[in-house]
Amino acid sequence: MTQLSEHFTLNEFVASDTAAACGIDNTPSDAIVVSLTRLAEVLEEVRRILLDHPIHITSGYRCPELNDACGGAETSAHMSGLAADFTCPEYGTPYDVCIAIEPYVDVLEIDQAIWEMGTWIHLGLTEGEARHQCLTIDETGTHEGFN
């Protein structure tokens, strides 16, 4: 088991029921592992903000084929190893988590923190300049802020 940071393993970021069901090889390249390590380090900081409660990654790295199978955006940061969807039930609801990390989006150089469908948090980084966006995606579309 490859440890990317104190609390996160490579397997947590690449495991996918969809990949398994569809026979998709979701093995990341060495360059993607470097990006995933950076993401894991940011998630370690998020974990500290969340009073050191465990973070449960529901979707991490997605190879292009897996991203298509999941209906991901064509430019999804998941394909670069720079995004993870997660929950932290021991801290609170996904909304509670978003409110807790919102003040740190700039400091942690988070490109996007998204409260998605009221069910999970998407945290994305970027290779370029971070946009520091806090967004909500729900059945009516995409909105600025967590509302």
N, C-alpha and C positions, 0 to 999 in steps of 0.2 A: 504494500500500500504506500503510495507516494504522498508524503505530507507536504502541502503547499505553505502552510502556516501553522501556528500553534493548534488551532481548532478545526482546520479544513484540510480535507484530502482531495487529491485529484479525482478520485472516484465520485465524490459528491457532485462535482461539476460536470462530469461526463455521463453519469448514469441517466438512462432514459427508457421508460417503458415503451414509448413510441418507437425508438430505435430498435429495441429488442423485438417488438412485434413485427416490425417491417424489415428486419434483417439488415439494418443500416449500421455500418461500422462508424462509430462516433469517436474514433481515436484521434486526439489532437496532435498536431505537429509540435516540434520543440518550441517554435516561435509562439504558438498558441499557449503552451504551458507557461511561458514567461508572462504572457498577458494574464493568464488565470492566477498566477502567483501574485501579481500586482492587485488583482481583484480580491483575492483572499486576504491580502494585507488591509485593504480598505474595509472589508467585511469584519476583520478583527476589530477595527476602530468602531464600526457600527455596533458590534457585539458589546464593546465596553460602554457605549452610549446607552445600550439596552440593559444595563445593569448586569452584564456578563451572562445573560440568559442565552441558551443555545439558539442558533439560527438554523432553520431547516430549509435547505435549498431545494426548490421544486423544479427548477430548470436552470442549467448553466450553459456550458459550451454546446453549440449545435453546429455540426458540419452543415454545409449548404443543403445537402439532401435531407437531413433531419429538419432543418429550418423550414424547408418547403413542406415537409410532411406535417409539421406543427402549425402551418399557416402563418409563420413568422414574416415580418417585414423584410423586403429585399435588402435593406441596408441594416438589418438587425445587428446590434453590438454583440449578441450572443455568438455570431459566427466568427468574431474576432477574439473570443474569450474575454470580452470586456463587459459582460452583463450577466446578472443572475436574478432570477425570480425567487423570492423567499418569504417565509413567515417566521414569526417568533412568538408562538402562542403563550409561552410562559411570561412574556412581557405584557402582551395585550393583543388587541385586534390589529389587523394590518393598518387601519387608520391611526391607531395609537402609535404604532411604529413610525409611520410617516411623520406625524407631528413631532415625535422625539428626534428624528434625524434631520428635520427641516433646517434647524439653526446651524447645522454642520455641513450642509451641501457645498458651500463655498470652500471651507477649510479643507474638506476631504477631496476637493476637486472632482465632485460627482457631476457627470454630464446631465444625467436624468435620474430623478427619483419619481417613480410613478406608482400611484395607488390604483391598481388595476382591478376593475370589476368588483371592488369591495372585498376581494378575496386574497390578494397577495401584493407584495411590493416588488417592483422592478427597479434594480439599481444598475445604472449603466455608466461606464467610464468612456473615455475617448482617447485617441492618440493625439488629437489636436487640442485646441483650447476648449475647456469645458464650458458648457452653456449654463450650468447651475440651475437647471429647470426642475420645478416641482409641478407635477401634472396629475390629473385624475382622468382615467379612462373608464367610462361606464357605457351603458346601453345607448346614451344619447350622443356620445362622441368623446372628444378629447378637450379637456378644460385646464386652464392655468390654475395652479394652487391645488390644495387638497380640500375639496368641498363635497 
